[in-house]
Amino acid sequence: MNAAPPKIRRALMLVNPNARRGSEAVEPIARRLRFLGLDVIIERFETPDELAADIARRRHEVDLVIVCGGDGTMNAAAPAILETGLPMGIIPMGTANDLARTLHIPENFTTAANIIAVGHTRTIDVGLVNGRPFFNVASVGLSAQLANKLDKGTKRRWGKLGYAMTALKIASTARPFEAEIVSASGTSLVKTLQVAVGNGRYYGGGTVVEADATIDDGTLDLYSLEAGDVWQLVTMLGAFRRGTHGAWREVRTEKCVAFELRTERPMDVNVDGDIITQTPAHFEIRPKAITVFVPEPGAAD
């Protein structure tokens, strides 16, 4: 008796035409995936809501979703991925690509496509802020100001250098703000330049959330930057890149499953690079919430 032929996996490939890099490579990527045995449907979207709607509309037609874009695009897909339970493949086309970095998915499109076709998966945590999901970091203060000031034209033209240029402008006028942090350990009143809550390992183009953070450890990592002025941050930059900033007395850190952040007036919350909500902000973890395609253990990053 002949064995039944293997089932062809149907993939919905969602493309951000405004991605900084690689949108012109969509058709070659799709051809590669088809060559490797996937039945690929390509959908282009213009807004985050349209992206989520595409996933919801085609949820019963496909076996997996492939998201082509940067961290903002991944974040826009997260609510629909959570709702449908479909596994997610990642083709990194953004500026920072921190979720891809956390998952050891390289920026080479062919290699990223091969990872999806092989089919090895990992189940990861998702952070929630006021009910909105995030993969990397949600923060208030400096990074929210950066997100407000960094326009798409600067990102497309200058990439990571655009982040640095805009950050320098913000640094010249940044001032600490007062906040109340509530966690299982109690309530802390702080004067801070930034409060960040991380779910994954990387954010901001490769900065480490916390030295031992992983995206499936079931916890959130909070830090509060309580330096007197932003220029003290310059001396800490190396520690932030390594995730050892908690060793500085100016940096408050805590690991927990939920936090509350309150400010005197509503302040913007930067969620994976986009302003999504405002304080007061409730942060919580949803463990093992989304399945993603990743390199097989032992494979080269």
Secondary structure, DSSP 8 states (H G I E B T S, - for coil): --------EEEEEEE-TT-SS-GGGHHHHHHHHHHTTEEEEEEE-SSHHHHHHHHHHTTTT-SEEEEEE-HHHHHHHHHHHHHH---EEEEE-SSS-HHHHHTT--S-HHHHHHHHHHT-EEEEEEEEETTEEESSEEEEEHHHHHHHH--HHHHHHHTHHHHHHHHHHHHTT---EEEEEEETTEEEEEEESEEEEESSSEETTTEESSTT--TTSS-EEEEEE--SSTTHHHHHHHHHHHT-GGGSTTEEEEEESEEEEEESS--EEEETTEEEEESSEEEEEEEEEEEEE---TT---
